[in-house]
Amino acid sequence: MPPRRSMMGAQALHNTRDSRALRDTFTQFLALTKPRVMSLPIFTAFVGLWTAPRHLDLITTLIALACIALGAAAAGALNMWYDADIDAIMARTSVRPIPRGQRSRREALVFGLCLALGSTVACAVLVNVSAAALLAFTIAFYVLIYTVWLKRRSPQSIVIGGLAGALPPAIGWVATGSPLSLEPALLVLIIFLWTPPHFWALALERSSDYARAGIPTLPVAAGGEEARRSIWRYSLLLVLSSVLPWALGYAGTVYAVPAALLGLAFLGFALDVRQIKAKRPGAARQLFGFSILYLFCLFSSLLLDEVTRTDRLFPALLEVAVTSPEAPADATAQDAHSDATQLESTALASPYP
């Protein structure tokens, strides 16, 4: 009995170690995807998908969002693969899996490429080719244009490279089969103008970190004063662009009021950073933190406005209910029922009442 118990105990210990190793491996690969950063493109893509004039059924909606999430994960993993050398130098990024020796650069590269290929192919097959093409372009732009080409060369890298982070609403919009138009372009513009003050606020706080790694962020390349001026300029442009959906008739009062209040608050934080003579410690860090809340609340207001103006809380479920009726008994009734269904489906596909 004692030897048998000993063998059982050893097996249990072995199983525990295997389970822990598997859990650690999963956690490390998940960290390669930058999960906290990934939440933003998923949410903004959902807003683009929801506000589009056409709508998907529930299952296809979830598949589209999963493809966009995997595409964002691919971009994060490939970014960590290429930036592993400078990640090891910076205090903020030195705890990532590759600098800590938990995962190799080769593993990150293969993982990122598999995610990129899998997400775009799945999107093309299960959603549509246009959304897959835009998703592939976004991943390539982030990795090749921003990470490989601009990040280590230009203080304007975040401005140009910010286009990649701004495109998810357009991907969500196109995923529904809706053609690109001014409305999704406005959503892209808002995120595009939001990115520089958001990132430069962080760069001001971490300027020594970026300088040690040789990354020419605006505070490093042009100095803190120029960075503060640029934060103020882009903040003004951002707030002005945020009212365009209302001004052009794409959104109503439910969006306009929060957009105005959030914009005033954003300008207050940006002005606090801009006042370099009376600047107080932590102003840039507070702007960085508020900027995340700002974008989430702004796009949430757009969602709420869409719901209140269209009186359609669950468009995908309603579409399924309308387009899957029981077949009428005779041909005449079937034709009449088909016409009625088509009219009802058209009404549901419109974003306006």
TIDO-623801 format. One line per 2 residues: number of its first residue (from 1); for each residue x, y, z of N, C-alpha, C. Coordinates in steps of 0.1 Angstrom, whole numbers. Layout:
# TIDO-623801
NUM	X:Y:Z:X:Y:Z:X:Y:Z; ...
END
This chain:
# TIDO-623801
1	8:-12:0:0:0:0:8:13:0; 19:14:9:27:26:9:33:29:-5
3	39:19:-12:44:22:-25:33:27:-35; 21:21:-34:11:25:-43:6:40:-40
5	5:43:-27:1:56:-23:12:66:-28; 24:62:-27:35:71:-31:35:73:-46
7	31:63:-54:30:64:-69:18:74:-72; 7:72:-65:-4:80:-67:-1:95:-64
9	6:97:-53:10:111:-49:19:117:-59; 28:109:-65:37:114:-75:30:118:-88
11	20:109:-91:12:112:-103:4:125:-102; -2:126:-90:-10:138:-87:-1:151:-88
13	11:150:-82:20:161:-83:24:164:-97; 26:154:-105:30:155:-119:18:162:-127
15	6:158:-124:-6:164:-131:-8:178:-127; -5:181:-114:-6:195:-110:4:204:-117
17	16:199:-118:27:206:-125:23:209:-140; 18:198:-146:14:199:-160:3:210:-162
19	-7:209:-153:-18:219:-153:-13:233:-151; -3:235:-142:2:248:-140:10:253:-152
21	18:244:-158:26:247:-169:17:251:-181; 6:244:-183:-3:247:-193:-10:261:-191
23	-14:263:-179:-20:276:-175:-10:288:-177; 3:286:-174:13:296:-176:15:299:-190
25	16:288:-198:17:290:-213:6:297:-219; -6:294:-215:-18:302:-220:-17:316:-216
27	-14:319:-204:-13:333:-199:-2:341:-207; 9:334:-209:20:341:-216:17:344:-231
29	10:334:-238:6:337:-251:-5:348:-252; -14:347:-242:-24:358:-241:-18:371:-239
31	-7:372:-231:0:385:-229:6:390:-242; 10:381:-251:16:385:-264:6:393:-272
33	-7:391:-270:-18:397:-278:-21:411:-273; -15:416:-262:-19:429:-256:-34:430:-253
35	-39:421:-244:-54:420:-243:-60:433:-238; -54:441:-230:-60:454:-226:-61:464:-237
37	-51:464:-246:-51:473:-258:-62:467:-268; -63:454:-268:-72:448:-278:-87:451:-275
39	-90:455:-263:-104:457:-260:-110:469:-267; -101:479:-270:-106:491:-277:-110:489:-291
41	-102:482:-299:-106:480:-313:-119:471:-314; -120:462:-304:-132:453:-304:-144:462:-302
43	-144:470:-292:-155:479:-289:-159:488:-300; -149:495:-305:-152:505:-316:-156:498:-329
45	-152:486:-331:-157:478:-343:-171:475:-340; -175:471:-328:-189:468:-325:-198:480:-328
47	-193:492:-324:-201:504:-326:-203:506:-341; -192:504:-349:-194:506:-364:-203:495:-369
49	-203:483:-364:-212:473:-368:-226:476:-365; -228:481:-353:-242:483:-348:-249:495:-355
51	-241:506:-358:-247:518:-364:-248:517:-379; -243:506:-385:-244:505:-400:-258:503:-404
53	-261:507:-417:-275:506:-421:-280:492:-423; -271:483:-426:-274:469:-426:-270:462:-414
55	-276:450:-411:-272:443:-398:-271:428:-401; -262:422:-393:-260:408:-394:-268:401:-384
57	-270:388:-386:-276:380:-375:-266:378:-364; -272:373:-352:-264:373:-340:-251:365:-342
59	-252:353:-348:-240:344:-349:-229:351:-358; -233:357:-369:-223:363:-378:-217:375:-371
61	-225:382:-363:-220:394:-356:-209:389:-346; -211:379:-339:-201:374:-330:-189:369:-337
63	-191:362:-349:-179:358:-357:-171:370:-362; -178:380:-367:-171:392:-372:-163:398:-361
65	-168:400:-349:-161:406:-337:-149:397:-333; -151:383:-334:-140:374:-330:-129:376:-340
67	-132:377:-353:-122:379:-363:-114:392:-361; -121:402:-358:-115:415:-355:-106:414:-343
69	-111:407:-333:-103:405:-320:-90:397:-323; -91:387:-331:-79:379:-335:-70:387:-343
71	-75:396:-352:-66:404:-360:-59:414:-351; -66:420:-341:-59:429:-332:-48:421:-324
73	-52:409:-320:-42:400:-312:-30:398:-321; -32:395:-334:-21:392:-343:-11:405:-344
75	-17:416:-345:-9:429:-346:-1:430:-333; -7:428:-321:0:429:-309:11:419:-308
77	9:407:-312:20:396:-311:31:400:-320; 28:404:-332:39:408:-342:46:420:-338
79	39:429:-331:46:441:-325:56:437:-315; 52:427:-306:61:423:-295:73:415:-301
81	70:408:-312:81:401:-319:92:411:-324; 88:421:-331:97:430:-337:104:439:-326
83	96:443:-316:101:453:-306:107:446:-294; 110:433:-294:115:426:-283:128:433:-277
85	137:438:-286:149:444:-281:147:457:-273; 138:465:-278:136:478:-271:126:476:-259
87	118:465:-260:109:462:-248:118:458:-236; 129:452:-239:138:448:-227:144:460:-221
89	145:471:-228:152:483:-223:142:492:-214; 130:493:-219:120:501:-212:114:495:-200
91	113:502:-189:107:497:-177:93:492:-179; 85:500:-186:71:497:-188:69:484:-195
93	78:480:-204:75:469:-213:85:457:-210; 94:459:-200:103:448:-197:97:436:-190
95	84:437:-186:78:426:-180:70:418:-190; 71:421:-203:64:413:-213:70:400:-214
97	63:390:-220:68:376:-220:82:374:-227; 85:381:-238:98:379:-245:109:384:-237
99	109:397:-232:120:402:-224:123:394:-211; 112:388:-206:114:380:-194:118:365:-197
101	120:362:-209:124:349:-213:114:338:-212; 101:342:-211:90:332:-210:87:326:-224
103	88:335:-234:85:330:-248:96:336:-257; 98:329:-268:109:333:-277:103:343:-288
105	112:350:-295:107:358:-306:101:350:-317; 107:338:-319:102:330:-330:88:325:-327
107	85:322:-314:72:318:-310:62:329:-313; 66:342:-309:57:353:-311:55:356:-326
109	65:354:-334:63:356:-348:54:346:-354; 56:333:-351:47:322:-357:33:324:-352
111	31:327:-339:18:329:-333:11:341:-339; 18:352:-341:12:364:-348:8:361:-362
113	17:354:-370:13:352:-384:1:342:-385; 1:332:-376:-11:323:-376:-24:330:-373
115	-23:339:-363:-35:347:-359:-39:356:-371; -29:362:-377:-32:371:-388:-39:364:-400
117	-33:353:-403:-38:345:-415:-52:339:-411; -53:333:-399:-65:327:-395:-77:337:-394
119	-74:349:-389:-85:359:-387:-90:364:-400; -81:367:-410:-85:372:-423:-92:362:-431
121	-87:349:-431:-93:339:-439:-107:336:-433; -108:335:-420:-121:332:-414:-131:344:-417
123	-126:356:-417:-135:368:-419:-139:367:-434; -130:363:-443:-134:363:-457:-145:352:-460
125	-143:340:-453:-152:329:-455:-165:330:-448; -165:335:-436:-176:335:-427:-184:349:-426
127	-177:359:-430:-183:373:-430:-184:378:-444; -174:385:-449:-173:389:-463:-159:393:-466
129	-156:393:-479:-142:395:-484:-138:410:-482; -147:419:-483:-144:433:-481:-139:436:-466
131	-146:430:-457:-142:432:-443:-128:425:-440; -126:413:-447:-113:406:-445:-102:414:-451
133	-104:421:-463:-94:429:-469:-90:441:-460; -100:447:-455:-98:459:-446:-91:454:-433
135	-94:443:-428:-88:437:-416:-73:434:-419; -70:428:-431:-57:425:-434:-48:437:-436
137	-55:448:-442:-48:460:-444:-44:467:-431; -53:466:-421:-51:472:-408:-39:465:-401
139	-39:452:-401:-28:444:-395:-15:448:-402; -15:448:-415:-2:451:-422:2:465:-420
141	-7:474:-419:-3:488:-417:3:490:-403; -3:484:-393:2:485:-379:16:479:-378
143	18:467:-384:30:460:-383:41:466:-391; 38:468:-404:49:472:-414:51:487:-414
145	40:495:-414:42:510:-415:45:516:-401; 38:512:-391:40:518:-378:52:511:-371
147	51:498:-368:61:492:-360:75:491:-367; 75:486:-379:88:484:-386:94:497:-391
149	86:505:-398:91:516:-405:92:529:-397; 81:533:-390:81:547:-385:84:548:-370
151	81:538:-362:82:539:-348:96:543:-343; 107:538:-349:121:541:-345:127:552:-353
153	119:558:-362:124:568:-371:118:582:-370; 105:583:-367:98:596:-368:90:599:-356
155	91:612:-351:83:616:-340:68:616:-344; 65:616:-357:51:616:-361:46:602:-363
157	53:592:-359:49:578:-361:35:575:-355; 32:581:-344:19:578:-338:8:584:-345
159	11:595:-352:0:602:-360:-3:594:-372; 7:590:-379:5:582:-392:0:568:-388
161	8:562:-379:4:548:-375:-9:547:-368; -14:558:-362:-27:558:-356:-38:554:-364
163	-36:555:-378:-47:551:-387:-51:536:-385; -41:528:-381:-44:513:-379:-54:512:-367
165	-52:519:-357:-61:518:-345:-74:525:-347; -75:533:-358:-87:540:-360:-97:533:-370
167	-92:522:-376:-100:516:-387:-110:506:-382; -109:500:-370:-119:490:-366:-134:494:-368
169	-138:506:-365:-153:509:-368:-156:507:-383; -147:511:-392:-149:509:-406:-150:494:-409
171	-142:486:-403:-142:471:-405:-156:466:-400; -160:470:-389:-173:466:-384:-184:470:-393
173	-184:482:-398:-194:487:-408:-194:478:-420; -182:476:-426:-182:468:-439:-186:454:-436
175	-183:449:-424:-187:435:-421:-202:432:-423; -210:443:-422:-224:441:-423:-229:441:-438
177	-219:444:-447:-223:445:-461:-226:459:-465; -225:468:-456:-228:482:-459:-217:489:-466
179	-219:497:-476:-208:503:-483:-202:514:-474; -189:517:-476:-183:527:-468:-189:541:-472
181	-190:550:-462:-196:563:-465:-190:573:-455; -196:585:-455:-191:595:-446:-192:591:-431
183	-203:585:-428:-205:582:-413:-194:573:-407; -191:562:-413:-179:554:-406:-166:562:-407
185	-165:570:-418:-153:578:-419:-151:588:-407; -163:593:-402:-162:602:-391:-158:595:-378
187	-162:582:-377:-158:574:-365:-143:572:-366; -138:569:-378:-123:567:-380:-116:580:-377
189	-121:591:-381:-115:604:-379:-114:607:-364; -125:604:-357:-124:607:-342:-113:599:-335
191	-112:586:-338:-102:578:-332:-88:583:-337; -87:586:-349:-74:591:-355:-69:603:-348
193	-78:613:-345:-74:625:-338:-73:623:-323; -79:613:-318:-78:610:-303:-64:604:-300
195	-59:596:-309:-47:588:-307:-34:597:-303; -31:608:-310:-19:616:-306:-20:621:-292
197	-30:629:-288:-30:634:-274:-30:622:-264; -37:611:-267:-37:600:-258:-23:594:-256
199	-16:592:-267:-2:586:-266:8:596:-261; 7:608:-266:18:618:-262:17:621:-247
201	5:620:-241:3:622:-227:11:611:-219; 11:599:-224:19:588:-219:33:590:-221
203	37:595:-233:51:597:-237:57:608:-228; 49:618:-224:54:628:-215:58:623:-202
205	50:614:-197:53:607:-184:64:598:-185; 66:592:-197:77:581:-198:88:586:-208
207	90:598:-209:100:603:-219:114:598:-217; 118:596:-204:132:591:-202:132:576:-206
209	121:569:-205:121:555:-209:122:554:-224; 115:562:-231:115:562:-246:129:567:-251
211	135:577:-244:148:582:-248:159:571:-246; 158:563:-235:168:553:-233:167:542:-243
213	155:539:-248:153:529:-259:155:534:-273; 158:548:-274:160:553:-287:148:555:-296
215	136:556:-290:124:558:-297:121:573:-298; 121:579:-310:119:594:-311:105:599:-310
217	99:596:-298:85:602:-296:86:617:-296; 75:623:-298:75:638:-299:82:645:-287
219	79:641:-274:86:647:-263:101:645:-263; 105:633:-269:120:631:-269:126:639:-281
221	120:639:-292:126:645:-304:124:660:-304; 113:665:-300:110:679:-301:109:686:-287
223	109:679:-276:109:685:-263:95:685:-258; 94:686:-244:81:686:-237:72:697:-241
225	78:709:-243:69:721:-247:62:719:-260; 69:714:-270:62:712:-283:52:701:-282
227	55:691:-274:45:680:-272:33:685:-265; 34:694:-256:22:699:-249:14:708:-259
229	21:716:-267:14:724:-277:6:715:-287; 13:704:-291:6:695:-300:-5:687:-294
231	-4:684:-281:-15:678:-274:-28:687:-274; -25:700:-272:-36:709:-272:-42:711:-286
233	-34:712:-296:-39:713:-310:-48:701:-314; -43:689:-311:-50:677:-315:-63:676:-306
235	-62:680:-294:-74:679:-285:-85:688:-291; -82:700:-295:-92:709:-302:-98:703:-314
237	-89:697:-323:-94:690:-335:-103:678:-331; -99:671:-321:-107:660:-316:-121:664:-312
239	-122:674:-304:-135:678:-298:-144:684:-310; -138:691:-319:-145:696:-330:-150:684:-339
241	-142:674:-341:-146:663:-349:-157:655:-342; -157:655:-329:-167:647:-322:-181:652:-323
243	-183:664:-327:-197:669:-328:-202:667:-343; -193:663:-352:-197:662:-366:-208:651:-368
245	-208:640:-361:-219:631:-363:-233:637:-360; -233:646:-350:-246:653:-347:-248:664:-357
247	-238:672:-360:-240:683:-370:-244:679:-383; -240:667:-388:-243:662:-401:-255:653:-401
249	-262:652:-390:-274:645:-389:-273:630:-387; -261:625:-384:-260:610:-382:-263:606:-368
251	-264:616:-359:-267:613:-345:-276:624:-339; -282:621:-328:-292:630:-322:-287:636:-309
253	-296:641:-301:-293:648:-289:-287:639:-278; -291:626:-278:-286:616:-269:-271:615:-270
255	-266:617:-282:-251:617:-285:-245:631:-283; -252:641:-288:-246:654:-288:-243:660:-274
257	-252:658:-265:-250:663:-251:-238:657:-244; -237:643:-243:-225:638:-237:-212:641:-245
259	-213:642:-259:-201:646:-266:-196:659:-263; -206:669:-261:-202:682:-257:-196:683:-243
261	-202:676:-234:-197:676:-220:-183:669:-219; -182:657:-226:-170:650:-226:-159:658:-232
263	-162:665:-243:-153:674:-250:-147:685:-241; -156:691:-234:-152:702:-225:-142:697:-214
265	-146:685:-209:-137:679:-199:-123:675:-205; -124:670:-217:-111:666:-224:-102:679:-225
267	-108:690:-230:-101:702:-232:-96:707:-219; -103:705:-208:-98:709:-195:-86:702:-191
269	-85:689:-193:-73:681:-190:-62:685:-199; -65:687:-212:-54:691:-221:-49:704:-218
271	-57:714:-214:-53:727:-211:-44:727:-198; -47:718:-189:-39:716:-177:-25:711:-181
273	-24:703:-191:-11:699:-196:-4:710:-203; -12:718:-211:-6:728:-219:0:740:-211
275	-6:743:-199:-1:754:-191:13:750:-185; 23:751:-193:36:745:-189:42:754:-177
277	39:767:-176:45:775:-166:38:771:-152; 26:767:-153:19:764:-140:15:749:-139
279	23:741:-147:19:727:-148:21:720:-134; 13:711:-131:14:704:-119:17:689:-122
281	24:682:-113:28:669:-115:16:660:-117; 17:651:-127:6:641:-129:-4:646:-139
283	-3:658:-144:-14:663:-153:-14:655:-166; -3:651:-172:-2:643:-184:-8:629:-181
285	-5:623:-169:-10:610:-166:-25:610:-164; -30:621:-159:-45:622:-157:-52:624:-171
287	-45:631:-180:-51:632:-194:-51:618:-200; -40:611:-199:-39:598:-205:-51:589:-199
289	-53:589:-186:-63:581:-180:-77:585:-185; -79:598:-185:-92:603:-189:-95:600:-204
291	-85:601:-212:-87:599:-226:-93:585:-229; -89:575:-222:-95:562:-224:-110:562:-220
293	-113:568:-209:-127:569:-204:-135:577:-215; -129:588:-220:-135:597:-229:-140:589:-242
295	-131:581:-248:-134:574:-260:-145:564:-258; -144:557:-246:-154:547:-243:-168:553:-241
297	-168:564:-234:-181:571:-231:-187:577:-244; -178:583:-252:-183:589:-265:-189:579:-274
299	-183:567:-276:-188:557:-285:-200:550:-278; -200:549:-265:-212:544:-258:-224:553:-261
301	-222:566:-261:-233:576:-263:-238:574:-277; -229:571:-287:-233:569:-300:-242:556:-301
303	-239:546:-294:-247:534:-293:-261:537:-287; -261:544:-276:-273:547:-269:-282:556:-278
305	-276:565:-285:-283:574:-294:-290:565:-306; -282:556:-311:-287:547:-321:-299:539:-317
307	-299:534:-304:-309:526:-299:-322:535:-297; -320:547:-291:-332:555:-288:-338:561:-301
309	-330:563:-311:-336:569:-324:-342:558:-333; -337:546:-332:-343:536:-341:-353:527:-333
311	-353:528:-320:-362:520:-312:-360:505:-315; -347:501:-316:-344:488:-320:-332:483:-311
313	-335:477:-300:-325:473:-291:-317:460:-295; -324:451:-302:-318:438:-306:-321:436:-321
315	-314:444:-329:-317:443:-344:-314:430:-350; -304:423:-345:-301:409:-351:-312:400:-348
317	-317:400:-336:-328:390:-332:-341:393:-339; -343:406:-341:-356:410:-348:-355:406:-362
319	-343:408:-368:-341:404:-382:-344:389:-384; -339:381:-375:-341:367:-376:-356:364:-375
321	-363:371:-366:-378:368:-364:-385:372:-376; -381:383:-383:-389:388:-395:-386:380:-407
323	-373:376:-409:-370:369:-422:-371:354:-421; -376:349:-410:-379:335:-409:-393:331:-404
325	-403:336:-412:-417:333:-409:-421:320:-413; -433:316:-408:-439:303:-413:-444:305:-427
327	-443:295:-436:-447:297:-450:-462:297:-450; -468:307:-458:-482:307:-460:-487:295:-467
329	-501:292:-466:-506:280:-472:-507:280:-487; -511:291:-493:-513:291:-508:-503:301:-514
331	-502:300:-527:-492:308:-534:-495:323:-533; -508:326:-534:-512:340:-533:-508:346:-520
333	-512:339:-509:-508:344:-496:-493:344:-494; -486:335:-500:-471:335:-499:-465:348:-506
335	-470:352:-517:-465:364:-524:-468:376:-516; -480:377:-510:-484:388:-502:-475:389:-489
337	-473:377:-484:-465:376:-472:-450:380:-475; -445:376:-486:-432:379:-490:-430:394:-492
339	-440:401:-498:-439:415:-500:-439:422:-486; -447:418:-477:-448:424:-464:-435:422:-457
341	-429:410:-458:-417:407:-451:-406:416:-456; -405:418:-470:-395:426:-476:-396:441:-471
343	-408:446:-470:-410:459:-465:-405:461:-451; -409:451:-442:-405:451:-428:-390:450:-427
345	-384:441:-435:-369:440:-434:-362:453:-438; -368:460:-448:-362:472:-452:-363:483:-441
347	-374:483:-434:-375:492:-423:-366:489:-412; -363:476:-409:-354:473:-399:-340:476:-403
349	-336:476:-416:-323:478:-420:-319:492:-420; -329:501:-419:-326:516:-418:-322:520:-404
351	-311:528:-403:-307:533:-390:-316:544:-384; -326:549:-392:-334:559:-388:-349:555:-387
353	-357:561:-379:-371:557:-377:-379:561:-390
END
